[in-house]
């Protein structure tokens, strides 16, 4: 991981806002190599400044959303630290802070319309991951570098019984259950539900 200017990775008109948040909430910001299990993260250890990381390979729109998602965790940390009551990672407090942070960038000058519309709906009750919102996920993915998608396919496009690799584990595709697919881990034989639109590597 390495420290970097946030402005280089978000839409130009959002860069000043992102830099202001960095200065206001005092956290270390680092780029991370691509991770299959997360787009970004927020960590804090006693005696250390909080740290935010975002995957280096995200397109500018995904990077901005992920960055604000993690900054919302930082805001919650500073606002509620020291209180006896535990604050849930993606509970009401985080949802409120994330909504607040998103408001200044929910404009057509920053997001293309095909992302802005589902993002505005998502912002009303944001979840732990944009991957859980199929319309938003697909809209964001259209702006990814095609090279990053090479050799990968949406899970829902595989036939039942097909083998695939997801998060470095091999599964067998099962039946579709609304927005998720029931899959079997080939080694443990345990059953898992994986988002139907998740990108996987066919075996």
Secondary structure as UniProt FT lines:
FT   STRAND          2..3
FT   HELIX           6..8
FT   HELIX           12..14
FT   HELIX           15..25
FT   STRAND          28..32
FT   STRAND          40..43
FT   TURN            46..47
FT   STRAND          51..55
FT   TURN            56..57
FT   HELIX           60..80
FT   TURN            81..82
FT   TURN            89..90
FT   HELIX           92..103
FT   TURN            104..105
FT   TURN            108..110
FT   HELIX           113..124
FT   HELIX           130..132
FT   HELIX           134..141
FT   TURN            142..143
FT   HELIX           146..149
FT   TURN            150..151
FT   STRAND          153..154
FT   HELIX           155..157
FT   TURN            160..161
FT   STRAND          163..166
FT   TURN            167..168
FT   STRAND          169..177
FT   TURN            178..179
FT   STRAND          180..185
FT   TURN            186..188
FT   STRAND          191..195
FT   TURN            196..197
FT   STRAND          199..202
//
